[in-house]
Amino acid sequence: MYCLDPIVGGFPIDSLTLLHVVGARPNFMKIAPVLAATDSGRGWKNVLVHSGQHYDSIMSEAFFDDLGIRAPDWNLGVGSGSHAAQTAAVLAGLESVLDQEQPDLVLVVGDVNSTLAAALCAAKKGISVAHVEAGLRSRDRSMPEELNRVLTDQLSDLCFTPSRDGDANLRSEGVPEHRIHFVGNVMIDTLEKSRHRAAELHASERYGLCAGEYVVVTLHRPSNVDDPAQLARIVDAIDAIARDHPVLVPIHPRTQKNMERFGQTFASAKAIAPVGYLEMLSLMGSAGLVVTDSGGIQEETTALGVPCLTLRSTTERPITIDEGTNVLVPVRSKGAILEAFRSQWRRDVSHHLPELWDGKAADRIADAIEAWAGQRS
């Protein structure tokens, strides 16, 4: 392995080894364009590691197919478990991979347990870390993802931010300016590349839905689906909406499991199995409104120009509110959700794409890595 200490040595720019770590569905949409950009004629070696944090075929392999991501070089197979168990399993599994692959840079994406574990494992072994989607903050430390974001950014040599607020957040936490790189949103790279194929699916027609006349719902966040009272409020509100408007719920395995455990069902909304990326993009693109607690869907609906209700009291993506189509809805009651729905249904969305959400974020990431390597060679 080339020495990474800038004082005593460096490495040739044209022989970089980059090791990319993914673990959960949102990671796949972010890593696909980065792999493509770093693969494109630079002579670099890309190693792809799948932690296996999302391990069933719909939540994982189907997304690889939709996004054109090659098979991973390594699969750690960590599966489900507590936050501590998942993090520990990735730490233990990745260490031997790093010893064998000897990468010059480990790229991590997003804010899941695999993200933090991979960054920590690499940093402890003296390997440089790049964080794609750095700087996002909800200010809610009860969210495990918030802790993952903060700690990963502190460990990272390169912090690639999707929006200007990310830069400001990192500066306020003492991250040096030379580590901060505003590159734009890689999720939008994938969306723009996939938008036409998704539209051609006409996914809404498969479910007998008319464009602009239905609602898509996604739920998975523990704060919403692990508490039976909270989940009941949401299910009741969604069913109330469904009595007047078609509602489609691609149901997350965690949500399905908890609804069964709590004895809850959708009486009016139509629950379906999880769908792949292209089908979900097609369904959202034709929806009249999306209800979610997902971070990525807040961004995707902003890019698609579709009204979005986010069932949370905070968001790490405030730009989707300031410049996009997103509205936060704290789940205090069934009535709060219904009131927000009535205010946003058929709303004439006026928005513009945030800065650098132009489909070229991954190219800027590759250029920044090349510049970083050049300074160390």
C-alpha positions as CSV (number, residue, x, y, z in Angstrom):
1,M,0.0,0.0,0.0
2,Y,1.3,3.5,-0.8
3,C,2.0,5.6,2.2
4,L,-0.7,8.1,2.8
5,D,1.3,10.5,5.0
6,P,1.7,13.7,2.9
7,I,5.1,14.4,4.5
8,V,6.8,11.1,3.8
9,G,5.2,10.0,0.5
10,G,2.2,9.7,-1.7
11,F,0.8,7.6,-4.6
12,P,0.4,7.9,-8.3
13,I,-2.9,9.5,-9.3
14,D,-3.4,7.0,-12.1
15,S,-3.3,3.9,-9.9
16,L,-5.6,4.9,-7.1
17,T,-7.6,2.1,-5.4
18,L,-11.0,3.3,-4.2
19,L,-13.1,1.1,-1.9
20,H,-16.8,1.9,-1.9
21,V,-19.0,0.7,1.0
22,V,-22.8,0.4,0.7
23,G,-25.2,-1.2,3.1
24,A,-28.8,0.0,2.6
25,R,-31.1,0.8,-0.2
26,P,-30.6,4.7,-0.2
27,N,-26.8,4.0,-0.5
28,F,-27.3,2.3,-3.8
29,M,-28.8,5.3,-5.6
30,K,-25.9,7.4,-4.3
31,I,-23.0,5.1,-5.1
32,A,-24.2,4.2,-8.7
33,P,-23.1,7.5,-10.3
34,V,-20.0,7.7,-8.2
35,L,-18.9,4.3,-9.4
36,A,-19.6,5.4,-13.0
37,A,-17.6,8.6,-12.7
38,T,-14.6,7.1,-11.0
39,D,-14.6,4.2,-13.5
40,S,-14.6,6.5,-16.5
41,G,-11.1,6.3,-18.0
42,R,-9.1,7.5,-15.0
43,G,-7.2,4.2,-14.5
44,W,-8.4,3.8,-11.0
45,K,-9.4,0.5,-9.4
46,N,-12.8,0.5,-7.8
47,V,-13.7,-2.1,-5.2
48,L,-17.3,-2.4,-4.1
49,V,-18.3,-3.8,-0.7
50,H,-21.9,-4.5,0.3
51,S,-22.2,-4.8,4.0
52,G,-25.5,-6.7,3.7
53,Q,-27.3,-4.4,6.1
54,H,-30.3,-4.7,3.7
55,Y,-30.2,-8.3,2.7
56,D,-33.5,-9.3,1.0
57,S,-33.7,-9.4,-2.8
58,I,-36.3,-6.5,-3.1
59,M,-34.5,-4.2,-0.8
60,S,-31.0,-4.9,-2.2
61,E,-30.4,-7.0,-5.3
62,A,-33.3,-5.6,-7.2
63,F,-31.9,-2.1,-6.7
64,F,-28.5,-3.2,-8.1
65,D,-30.3,-4.4,-11.2
66,D,-32.4,-1.2,-11.6
67,L,-29.3,1.0,-11.2
68,G,-26.9,-1.0,-13.3
69,I,-24.5,-1.6,-10.5
70,R,-22.2,-4.5,-11.0
71,A,-22.1,-7.3,-8.5
72,P,-20.2,-6.4,-5.3
73,D,-16.6,-7.6,-4.9
74,W,-17.3,-8.4,-1.3
75,N,-20.5,-9.0,0.7
76,L,-20.1,-8.9,4.5
77,G,-23.6,-10.4,5.0
78,V,-24.2,-8.6,8.3
79,G,-28.0,-8.8,8.1
80,S,-30.4,-7.3,10.6
81,G,-29.7,-6.6,14.3
82,S,-29.4,-3.8,16.8
83,H,-27.4,-0.7,16.0
84,A,-24.5,-2.0,18.1
85,A,-24.6,-5.4,16.5
86,Q,-24.7,-4.1,12.9
87,T,-21.9,-1.6,13.5
88,A,-19.7,-4.2,15.2
89,A,-20.3,-6.7,12.4
90,V,-19.3,-4.3,9.7
91,L,-16.2,-3.2,11.7
92,A,-15.1,-6.8,12.1
93,G,-16.0,-7.9,8.6
94,L,-14.4,-4.9,6.8
95,E,-11.1,-5.0,8.5
96,S,-9.9,-8.1,6.7
97,V,-11.2,-6.7,3.4
98,L,-9.1,-3.5,3.9
99,D,-6.1,-5.6,4.7
100,Q,-6.5,-7.5,1.5
101,E,-7.5,-4.7,-0.9
102,Q,-5.1,-2.0,0.6
103,P,-7.2,0.9,-0.7
104,D,-5.9,4.5,-0.9
105,L,-9.4,5.9,-0.1
106,V,-12.6,4.5,1.4
107,L,-15.8,6.1,0.2
108,V,-18.9,5.9,2.4
109,V,-22.3,7.2,1.5
110,G,-25.3,8.4,3.5
111,D,-25.9,7.9,7.2
112,V,-26.7,4.2,8.0
113,N,-24.8,2.0,10.5
114,S,-22.6,0.7,7.7
115,T,-21.5,4.2,6.9
116,L,-20.2,5.0,10.3
117,A,-18.7,1.5,10.8
118,A,-16.8,1.7,7.5
119,A,-15.5,5.2,8.2
120,L,-14.3,4.2,11.7
121,C,-12.7,1.0,10.5
122,A,-10.8,2.8,7.8
123,A,-9.7,5.7,10.0
124,K,-8.4,3.4,12.7
125,K,-6.2,1.7,10.0
126,G,-4.9,5.0,8.8
127,I,-6.8,4.9,5.5
128,S,-8.3,8.2,4.2
129,V,-12.1,8.4,4.2
130,A,-14.5,10.3,1.8
131,H,-18.1,10.9,2.9
132,V,-20.7,11.4,0.1
133,E,-23.7,13.3,1.4
134,A,-21.7,15.0,4.2
135,G,-22.9,17.9,6.4
136,L,-26.6,17.1,6.6
137,R,-28.0,17.7,10.1
138,S,-31.5,17.3,11.7
139,R,-30.3,18.6,15.1
140,D,-32.2,15.6,16.5
141,R,-29.7,13.3,18.3
142,S,-32.4,10.9,19.2
143,M,-32.1,9.8,15.5
144,P,-29.4,7.1,15.1
145,E,-28.7,8.5,11.7
146,E,-27.8,11.9,13.1
147,L,-25.1,10.4,15.3
148,N,-23.8,8.4,12.3
149,R,-23.6,11.7,10.2
150,V,-21.8,13.7,12.8
151,L,-19.2,11.1,13.6
152,T,-18.6,10.1,10.0
153,D,-17.9,13.7,9.0
154,Q,-15.4,14.0,11.8
155,L,-13.6,10.9,10.6
156,S,-13.6,12.0,6.9
157,D,-10.7,13.6,5.0
158,L,-13.1,14.5,2.1
159,C,-16.6,15.7,3.0
160,F,-18.8,15.9,-0.2
161,T,-21.9,18.0,0.6
162,P,-25.1,18.1,-1.4
163,S,-26.2,21.6,-0.4
164,R,-24.7,24.8,1.0
165,D,-26.2,24.3,4.4
166,G,-24.0,21.2,4.7
167,D,-20.9,23.3,4.3
168,A,-22.1,25.7,7.0
169,N,-22.9,22.8,9.4
170,L,-19.4,21.3,8.9
171,R,-17.7,24.7,9.5
172,S,-19.7,25.2,12.7
173,E,-18.4,21.8,13.9
174,G,-14.8,22.7,13.3
175,V,-14.2,20.7,10.1
176,P,-11.4,22.4,8.2
177,E,-12.3,24.2,5.0
178,H,-9.9,22.1,2.9
179,R,-11.9,19.0,3.7
180,I,-15.3,20.5,2.6
181,H,-16.4,20.1,-1.0
182,F,-19.8,21.3,-2.2
183,V,-20.5,19.0,-5.1
184,G,-24.3,18.8,-5.4
185,N,-26.7,15.9,-4.9
186,V,-25.7,12.4,-6.3
187,M,-29.3,11.2,-5.7
188,I,-30.3,13.6,-8.4
189,D,-27.6,12.2,-10.8
190,T,-29.3,8.8,-10.5
191,L,-32.8,10.3,-10.8
192,E,-32.0,12.3,-13.9
193,K,-30.4,9.2,-15.5
194,S,-33.4,7.0,-14.7
195,R,-36.3,9.4,-15.1
196,H,-37.1,8.4,-18.7
197,R,-36.9,4.7,-18.1
198,A,-39.1,5.1,-15.0
199,A,-41.7,7.1,-16.9
200,E,-41.9,4.4,-19.6
201,L,-43.0,1.8,-17.0
202,H,-46.4,3.6,-16.4
203,A,-46.3,1.9,-13.0
204,S,-49.5,3.6,-11.8
205,E,-51.5,1.9,-14.6
206,R,-50.6,-1.5,-13.2
207,Y,-52.6,-0.6,-10.1
208,G,-55.5,1.1,-11.9
209,L,-54.4,4.6,-10.8
210,C,-54.8,7.8,-12.7
211,A,-51.9,10.2,-12.9
212,G,-52.2,13.0,-10.4
213,E,-55.1,11.4,-8.6
214,Y,-53.4,9.1,-6.1
215,V,-51.1,9.2,-3.0
216,V,-47.9,7.2,-2.4
217,V,-46.9,6.4,1.2
218,T,-43.6,5.1,2.5
219,L,-42.9,4.5,6.2
220,H,-39.9,2.9,7.9
221,R,-38.4,5.2,10.5
222,P,-38.3,3.6,14.0
223,S,-39.8,6.7,15.6
224,N,-42.9,6.2,13.5
225,V,-43.2,2.4,13.2
226,D,-41.8,1.0,16.4
227,D,-44.3,2.8,18.7
228,P,-47.7,1.2,18.4
229,A,-49.6,4.4,19.3
230,Q,-47.6,6.5,16.8
231,L,-48.1,3.9,14.1
232,A,-51.8,3.7,14.8
233,R,-52.2,7.5,14.4
234,I,-50.4,7.3,11.0
235,V,-52.4,4.2,9.8
236,D,-55.7,5.8,10.8
237,A,-54.8,9.0,9.0
238,I,-53.7,7.2,5.8
239,D,-56.9,5.1,5.8
240,A,-58.9,8.3,6.2
241,I,-57.2,9.8,3.2
242,A,-57.7,6.6,1.3
243,R,-61.5,6.8,1.7
244,D,-61.5,9.8,-0.6
245,H,-58.3,9.2,-2.7
246,P,-56.5,6.1,-3.9
247,V,-53.5,5.4,-1.6
248,L,-50.7,3.0,-2.4
249,V,-48.3,1.9,0.3
250,P,-45.2,-0.1,-0.8
251,I,-44.7,-1.5,2.7
252,H,-41.3,-1.7,4.2
253,P,-40.4,-5.0,5.9
254,R,-39.9,-3.3,9.3
255,T,-43.3,-1.6,9.0
256,Q,-45.0,-4.8,7.9
257,K,-43.5,-6.7,10.8
258,N,-44.6,-4.2,13.3
259,M,-48.1,-3.8,12.0
260,E,-48.5,-7.6,12.3
261,R,-47.1,-7.5,15.8
262,F,-49.4,-4.6,16.9
263,G,-52.4,-6.1,15.2
264,Q,-52.8,-3.2,12.8
265,T,-53.9,-3.3,9.1
266,F,-54.7,-0.8,6.4
267,A,-58.5,-0.9,5.9
268,S,-58.7,1.5,2.9
269,A,-55.2,2.1,1.7
270,K,-53.7,-0.6,-0.6
271,A,-50.5,-2.1,0.8
272,I,-48.2,-3.8,-1.7
273,A,-44.8,-5.5,-1.4
274,P,-41.7,-3.3,-1.7
275,V,-40.9,-2.2,-5.2
276,G,-37.6,-1.5,-7.1
277,Y,-36.1,1.9,-7.7
278,L,-37.5,2.4,-11.2
279,E,-41.0,1.4,-10.3
280,M,-41.0,3.6,-7.2
281,L,-39.7,6.5,-9.2
282,S,-42.5,6.0,-11.7
283,L,-45.1,5.8,-9.0
284,M,-43.9,9.0,-7.3
285,G,-43.5,10.9,-10.6
286,S,-47.2,10.4,-11.4
287,A,-48.6,10.8,-7.9
288,G,-50.7,13.7,-6.7
289,L,-48.8,13.7,-3.4
290,V,-46.3,11.6,-1.5
291,V,-46.4,10.9,2.3
292,T,-43.1,9.7,3.7
293,D,-40.6,9.7,6.5
294,S,-37.6,9.0,4.2
295,G,-34.8,11.4,3.7
296,G,-34.1,10.5,0.1
297,I,-37.7,10.8,-1.0
298,Q,-37.8,14.3,0.3
299,E,-35.1,15.1,-2.3
300,E,-36.6,13.0,-5.1
301,T,-40.0,14.6,-4.8
302,T,-38.4,18.0,-4.9
303,A,-36.6,17.1,-8.1
304,L,-39.9,15.6,-9.5
305,G,-42.0,18.6,-8.5
306,V,-44.4,16.5,-6.5
307,P,-45.9,17.7,-3.1
308,C,-44.4,15.8,-0.2
309,L,-45.6,15.5,3.4
310,T,-42.7,14.3,5.7
311,L,-44.0,12.7,8.9
312,R,-41.3,14.1,11.1
313,S,-40.7,17.1,13.3
314,T,-37.2,17.7,11.9
315,T,-35.3,17.1,8.7
316,E,-31.7,16.9,7.7
317,R,-32.7,18.2,4.3
318,P,-34.1,21.7,5.0
319,I,-33.4,22.7,1.4
320,T,-36.3,20.5,0.3
321,I,-38.5,22.8,2.4
322,D,-36.9,26.1,1.6
323,E,-36.6,25.5,-2.2
324,G,-38.5,22.4,-2.9
325,T,-41.9,20.8,-2.4
326,N,-41.5,19.3,1.1
327,V,-43.6,20.1,4.2
328,L,-42.8,18.7,7.7
329,V,-45.7,17.2,9.6
330,P,-45.0,16.3,13.2
331,V,-47.2,13.3,14.0
332,R,-49.0,14.7,17.1
333,S,-52.4,13.4,16.0
334,K,-54.4,11.9,13.1
335,G,-55.9,15.3,12.6
336,A,-52.5,17.0,12.1
337,I,-51.8,14.7,9.2
338,L,-55.2,15.2,7.7
339,E,-54.9,19.0,8.0
340,A,-51.6,19.0,6.3
341,F,-52.9,16.7,3.5
342,R,-55.8,19.0,2.8
343,S,-53.5,22.0,2.6
344,Q,-51.1,20.3,0.1
345,W,-53.4,18.2,-2.0
346,R,-53.7,19.6,-5.5
347,R,-51.3,22.4,-4.5
348,D,-49.8,24.2,-7.4
349,V,-46.1,23.4,-6.8
350,S,-43.8,26.3,-7.5
351,H,-40.2,25.5,-6.9
352,H,-36.8,25.3,-8.6
353,L,-34.0,22.7,-8.3
354,P,-31.5,23.6,-5.6
355,E,-28.0,24.6,-6.6
356,L,-25.9,21.9,-8.3
357,W,-28.8,19.4,-8.4
358,D,-28.0,19.1,-12.1
359,G,-27.0,15.4,-12.6
360,K,-23.3,16.1,-12.5
361,A,-22.4,15.7,-8.8
362,A,-20.5,12.5,-9.2
363,D,-18.3,14.0,-11.9
364,R,-17.4,16.8,-9.4
365,I,-16.7,14.1,-6.7
366,A,-14.3,12.3,-9.1
367,D,-12.6,15.6,-10.0
368,A,-12.2,16.4,-6.3
369,I,-10.7,13.0,-5.5
370,E,-8.2,13.5,-8.4
371,A,-7.2,16.9,-7.1
372,W,-6.8,15.5,-3.6
373,A,-4.6,12.7,-4.8
374,G,-2.6,15.1,-6.9
375,Q,-1.8,17.2,-3.8
376,R,-0.6,14.0,-2.0
377,S,1.5,12.5,-4.9
